[in-house]
Amino acid sequence: MAMRIFSGIQPTGELHIGNYFGAIQRWVELQHGNDTIYSIVDYHALTNEDTVPAELRTARRELALDLLACGINPERSILYLQSDVPEHAELCWILGCVASYGDLTRMTQFKEKAARQEFVNGGLFYYPVLQAADILLYKADHVPVGEDQVQHLEEARRIARRFNSRFGETFPEPEPILGEGARIMSLADPERKMSKSAGPEHYIGLMEPEESIRRKVRSAVTDVGLTPSQEMSPGVANLFALLELVAPREVVEGFRRDHAAGKLLYRDLKEALFTHLMAALRPVRERRAKLVSRGDVDEVLAHGAERARAIARETMREVRARVGLD
C-alpha cells in the first residue's frame, strides 16, 4: 500500500556524503510506489544564529540542485521551498496551542543547542512544533528519520493526538521509517558523526574537488599498527563502512581478510575507498552540471510549491473549520 511520506532538509550549505548515504539515497528509493513530499525547510534555517540572508537565498537554490542531481524526481515527488507555502506557519501557530510546554522543554536537541549558544531564540524552542506542522500539513503517515529525530517525531504524534482529541479526528499519527540509512562518521574524528558544523576537515562535500577529497581520505584516522585478529578501531571501521557503500562485495571482503590476517596496508584501503567513492559520486556531479546549464531549477521549485499549496490549502480549510476560525 502506498504511503504518503514527508521529509525536510535545511539549506545550511552543501550536502556531504553523510547526508547522501544516510538520508538522500533513501529519499530517492522511497519515491517508487509512494506519495513523496520533500521540502527545503528554510523557515527552520532561520533558527541558526549565523544565517545570512544572501547566503540563505543561494543555499536554497544550491540544495535544490544537489537534491535533483542525487535523483529526486520532480515528476515523482513534490520538491519545494517551505517558505513558498505560508500554511506551514499558520498551522504551526494552531498546533502550538495544543502542544505541551513541558514536552518542548524536554527536547534533547533544544537543550543541547541552547547550551552551546549565548542567545537562544524562541524559534529554536518552537522548532518541534513547526516540524510537526510540516508533517501534518500534508497528513503524511510516514516520515524517514534518523535516530536524532525520533524524539521530534514522537512530539509530532503527541500533537496530532491532542488536536484530534480536542477538535475531532483530523491528522494521522505519523510513523517513523527508520530503515538502514548509513551512519557516516567524521574521517578526522570517527567518534563523532560527519557534520559541517565541526569544520571542513570533518566532512566530505558531495561536490567537493577531487583533490580535496583525496587529501581527506588519505589523512583519515586509522591505527598506529596492525596485528592478526586485531579489533577494528572506530576509524578503520568507518573506512570499511564507507567502502561497503561504494565498492563491490569482493573488494570489501578482500580487505577484511587482509585486516584479519594483520596484513592490511591502510594506504591501499584508503586508495581503494577514494577510487570507488569518486566512481559513485561522478554521475551525481555530472547530472548537477547538466541541471545548472539547463537553468530551470527555479521553475521546478515553483511548480513544486503550487502542488504543495494545493494540499496545504485543503488541510487548512479543514483545520480552520474545526478550531472555529471559519
C-alpha positions as CSV (number, residue, x, y, z in Angstrom):
1,M,0.0,0.0,0.0
2,A,1.4,3.4,-1.0
3,M,2.4,5.7,1.9
4,R,2.3,9.5,2.0
5,I,5.9,10.4,3.1
6,F,7.2,13.8,4.1
7,S,10.7,14.8,4.9
8,G,12.6,18.1,5.0
9,I,16.2,19.3,4.9
10,Q,17.7,22.6,6.0
11,P,19.6,24.7,3.4
12,T,22.7,25.1,5.5
13,G,25.3,24.6,2.8
14,E,26.5,21.9,0.5
15,L,25.4,18.3,1.0
16,H,28.0,16.0,2.3
17,I,28.4,12.2,1.8
18,G,26.8,11.6,5.2
19,N,23.6,13.3,4.1
20,Y,23.8,11.4,0.8
21,F,24.3,7.9,2.0
22,G,22.5,8.4,5.3
23,A,19.3,10.1,4.0
24,I,19.0,11.3,0.4
25,Q,19.6,7.8,-1.2
26,R,16.7,6.6,0.9
27,W,14.5,9.5,-0.2
28,V,15.2,8.5,-3.8
29,E,14.3,4.9,-3.2
30,L,11.0,5.9,-1.4
31,Q,9.8,7.8,-4.5
32,H,8.9,4.5,-6.1
33,G,5.4,3.5,-5.3
34,N,4.8,6.2,-2.6
35,D,3.4,9.7,-2.5
36,T,6.6,11.6,-1.5
37,I,6.8,15.3,-0.5
38,Y,10.3,16.7,0.1
39,S,10.8,20.2,1.5
40,I,13.8,22.6,1.7
41,V,12.9,23.9,5.2
42,D,14.2,27.5,5.0
43,Y,12.0,28.7,7.9
44,H,13.9,26.2,10.1
45,A,17.2,27.6,8.9
46,L,16.3,31.0,10.5
47,T,16.9,29.4,13.9
48,N,20.6,29.4,13.2
49,E,22.3,32.4,14.7
50,D,24.7,32.9,11.8
51,T,22.2,32.8,9.0
52,V,23.0,35.5,6.4
53,P,20.1,36.4,4.1
54,A,22.1,36.5,0.9
55,E,23.7,33.2,1.7
56,L,20.4,31.6,2.6
57,R,19.0,32.6,-0.8
58,T,21.9,31.0,-2.6
59,A,21.9,27.9,-0.3
60,R,18.3,27.1,-1.0
61,R,18.9,27.0,-4.8
62,E,22.2,25.1,-4.4
63,L,20.5,22.5,-2.2
64,A,17.7,22.1,-4.8
65,L,20.3,21.4,-7.5
66,D,22.0,18.9,-5.3
67,L,18.8,17.0,-4.5
68,L,17.7,16.9,-8.1
69,A,21.2,15.6,-9.1
70,C,21.0,12.9,-6.4
71,G,17.9,11.6,-8.0
72,I,14.9,13.4,-6.5
73,N,12.5,13.4,-9.5
74,P,10.0,16.3,-9.6
75,E,7.7,14.2,-11.7
76,R,7.5,11.5,-8.9
77,S,7.9,13.8,-5.8
78,I,6.9,17.3,-4.7
79,L,10.1,19.3,-4.1
80,Y,9.6,22.8,-2.9
81,L,10.7,25.6,-0.6
82,Q,8.9,25.6,2.8
83,S,8.6,29.4,2.8
84,D,6.7,29.3,-0.5
85,V,3.8,27.6,1.4
86,P,2.8,30.0,4.2
87,E,0.3,27.5,5.5
88,H,3.3,25.9,7.4
89,A,3.5,29.0,9.6
90,E,-0.3,29.2,10.1
91,L,-0.6,25.5,11.1
92,C,2.5,25.9,13.4
93,W,0.7,28.5,15.5
94,I,-2.5,26.5,15.8
95,L,-0.6,23.3,16.7
96,G,1.4,25.3,19.2
97,C,-1.8,25.9,21.1
98,V,-2.2,22.2,21.7
99,A,1.5,21.4,22.2
100,S,2.7,20.9,25.8
101,Y,5.2,23.4,27.1
102,G,6.6,20.7,29.3
103,D,7.2,18.4,26.3
104,L,9.0,21.2,24.5
105,T,11.4,21.8,27.4
106,R,12.4,18.2,27.4
107,M,13.5,18.1,23.7
108,T,17.1,16.9,23.8
109,Q,18.2,18.8,20.6
110,F,16.9,22.1,22.1
111,K,18.8,21.5,25.4
112,E,22.0,20.6,23.5
113,K,21.8,23.6,21.1
114,A,20.8,26.0,23.8
115,A,23.8,25.0,25.9
116,R,26.1,26.0,23.1
117,Q,24.6,29.3,22.2
118,E,24.8,32.6,24.1
119,F,21.5,33.8,22.7
120,V,18.7,31.2,22.5
121,N,15.9,32.3,20.2
122,G,12.3,31.3,20.6
123,G,12.3,29.7,17.2
124,L,14.8,27.1,18.4
125,F,12.4,26.3,21.3
126,Y,9.4,26.1,18.9
127,Y,11.3,24.1,16.3
128,P,9.5,20.8,17.0
129,V,6.1,22.5,16.6
130,L,7.0,23.8,13.2
131,Q,8.4,20.4,12.3
132,A,5.0,18.8,13.4
133,A,3.2,21.4,11.2
134,D,5.5,20.4,8.2
135,I,4.4,16.8,8.5
136,L,0.8,17.2,9.5
137,L,0.0,19.8,6.9
138,Y,0.2,17.1,4.3
139,K,-1.3,14.4,6.5
140,A,1.8,12.3,6.0
141,D,1.6,8.9,7.6
142,H,5.3,8.1,7.4
143,V,8.5,10.1,7.9
144,P,12.1,8.8,7.3
145,V,14.1,9.8,10.3
146,G,17.5,9.3,11.8
147,E,18.0,8.4,15.5
148,D,18.4,12.1,16.4
149,Q,15.0,13.0,15.1
150,V,12.9,10.2,16.7
151,Q,12.0,12.4,19.7
152,H,10.8,15.2,17.4
153,L,8.6,12.7,15.5
154,E,7.1,11.5,18.8
155,E,6.3,15.0,19.7
156,A,4.5,15.4,16.3
157,R,2.5,12.3,17.1
158,R,1.5,13.7,20.5
159,I,0.5,17.0,19.0
160,A,-1.7,15.2,16.3
161,R,-3.2,13.1,19.1
162,R,-4.1,16.2,21.2
163,F,-5.5,18.1,18.3
164,N,-7.7,15.1,17.3
165,S,-8.9,14.6,20.8
166,R,-9.8,18.3,21.2
167,F,-11.2,19.1,17.8
168,G,-12.1,15.8,16.1
169,E,-10.2,13.3,14.0
170,T,-8.1,15.2,11.5
171,F,-4.5,14.1,11.4
172,P,-2.8,10.7,11.2
173,E,-0.2,10.0,13.8
174,P,2.9,9.7,11.5
175,E,5.1,6.6,11.8
176,P,8.9,6.6,11.5
177,I,10.7,5.0,8.7
178,L,13.9,4.1,10.4
179,G,15.4,1.9,7.7
180,E,19.1,1.1,7.2
181,G,20.4,4.6,6.4
182,A,24.2,4.6,6.8
183,R,25.6,6.5,9.7
184,I,28.8,8.1,8.4
185,M,31.3,9.3,10.9
186,S,34.0,12.0,10.6
187,L,37.2,10.9,8.9
188,A,39.1,13.2,11.2
189,D,37.3,12.2,14.4
190,P,35.5,8.8,13.9
191,E,33.9,9.1,17.4
192,R,31.5,11.8,16.1
193,K,29.0,11.9,13.2
194,M,30.0,13.6,10.0
195,S,28.8,17.2,10.2
196,K,29.6,20.5,8.6
197,S,29.3,22.2,12.0
198,A,32.5,20.6,13.2
199,G,34.6,22.2,10.4
200,P,35.8,21.4,6.9
201,E,38.1,18.5,7.9
202,H,35.1,16.6,9.4
203,Y,33.1,16.1,6.3
204,I,33.4,15.4,2.5
205,G,31.2,17.5,0.4
206,L,29.2,15.9,-2.4
207,M,30.6,18.4,-4.9
208,E,34.0,18.9,-3.2
209,P,37.0,19.0,-5.6
210,E,38.5,15.5,-6.1
211,E,42.0,16.5,-4.8
212,S,40.4,17.8,-1.6
213,I,38.5,14.5,-1.1
214,R,41.7,12.5,-1.8
215,R,43.6,14.5,0.8
216,K,40.9,13.9,3.4
217,V,40.7,10.2,2.7
218,R,44.5,9.8,2.9
219,S,44.6,11.6,6.2
220,A,41.7,9.7,7.7
221,V,42.4,8.4,11.3
222,T,43.3,4.7,11.4
223,D,45.6,2.7,13.8
224,V,49.3,3.1,14.5
225,G,49.9,-0.6,13.8
226,L,48.1,-3.8,13.0
227,T,48.4,-7.4,14.3
228,P,46.4,-10.5,13.3
229,S,42.8,-10.7,14.6
230,Q,43.1,-7.1,16.0
231,E,39.8,-5.5,16.6
232,M,39.0,-2.6,14.3
233,S,39.4,0.9,15.7
234,P,36.5,3.3,15.1
235,G,38.5,5.0,12.3
236,V,39.2,1.8,10.4
237,A,35.6,0.6,10.9
238,N,34.4,3.9,9.5
239,L,36.6,3.4,6.4
240,F,35.1,-0.1,5.9
241,A,31.6,1.2,6.4
242,L,32.2,3.7,3.6
243,L,33.8,1.2,1.3
244,E,30.8,-1.2,1.7
245,L,28.6,1.6,0.3
246,V,30.6,2.2,-2.9
247,A,32.7,-0.9,-3.7
248,P,31.8,-4.4,-4.9
249,R,31.5,-7.0,-2.2
250,E,34.6,-9.0,-3.2
251,V,36.7,-5.8,-2.8
252,V,35.5,-5.3,0.7
253,E,35.9,-8.9,1.6
254,G,39.4,-9.0,0.3
255,F,40.4,-6.1,2.6
256,R,38.6,-7.7,5.5
257,R,40.6,-10.9,5.1
258,D,43.8,-8.8,5.0
259,H,42.8,-7.0,8.2
260,A,42.0,-10.3,10.0
261,A,45.4,-11.6,8.9
262,G,47.2,-8.5,10.1
263,K,48.4,-7.8,6.5
264,L,46.2,-4.8,5.6
265,L,48.0,-1.7,4.4
266,Y,45.9,1.3,5.3
267,R,47.2,3.3,2.3
268,D,45.7,0.6,0.0
269,L,42.4,0.7,1.8
270,K,42.3,4.4,1.5
271,E,43.2,4.5,-2.1
272,A,40.5,1.9,-2.9
273,L,38.0,3.9,-0.9
274,F,38.8,7.1,-2.8
275,T,38.6,5.3,-6.2
276,H,35.2,3.7,-5.6
277,L,33.8,6.8,-3.8
278,M,34.6,9.0,-6.8
279,A,33.1,6.4,-9.1
280,A,29.9,6.7,-7.1
281,L,29.9,10.5,-6.9
282,R,30.8,11.4,-10.5
283,P,27.4,10.6,-12.0
284,V,25.8,12.8,-9.4
285,R,28.2,15.6,-10.3
286,E,27.6,15.2,-14.0
287,R,23.8,15.4,-13.5
288,R,24.2,18.5,-11.4
289,A,26.3,20.2,-14.1
290,K,23.6,19.5,-16.7
291,L,20.9,20.9,-14.3
292,V,22.9,24.1,-13.9
293,S,23.3,24.5,-17.7
294,R,19.6,23.8,-18.1
295,G,18.8,26.6,-15.7
296,D,15.2,25.6,-14.8
297,V,15.6,24.9,-11.1
298,D,13.5,27.9,-10.1
299,E,10.7,26.7,-12.3
300,V,10.9,23.2,-10.7
301,L,10.6,24.7,-7.2
302,A,7.8,27.0,-8.2
303,H,5.8,24.1,-9.7
304,G,6.5,22.0,-6.6
305,A,5.2,24.9,-4.4
306,E,2.0,25.0,-6.4
307,R,1.4,21.3,-5.9
308,A,2.3,21.6,-2.2
309,R,0.0,24.6,-1.6
310,A,-2.9,22.7,-3.2
311,I,-2.7,20.1,-0.5
312,A,-1.9,22.6,2.2
313,R,-5.0,24.8,1.4
314,E,-7.3,21.8,1.8
315,T,-5.8,20.9,5.1
316,M,-6.0,24.4,6.5
317,R,-9.6,24.7,5.2
318,E,-10.5,21.7,7.4
319,V,-8.3,22.8,10.3
320,R,-9.7,26.3,10.4
321,A,-13.3,25.0,10.4
322,R,-12.5,22.5,13.2
323,V,-11.0,25.1,15.5
324,G,-13.7,27.7,14.8
325,L,-11.8,30.2,12.6
326,D,-14.1,29.6,9.6
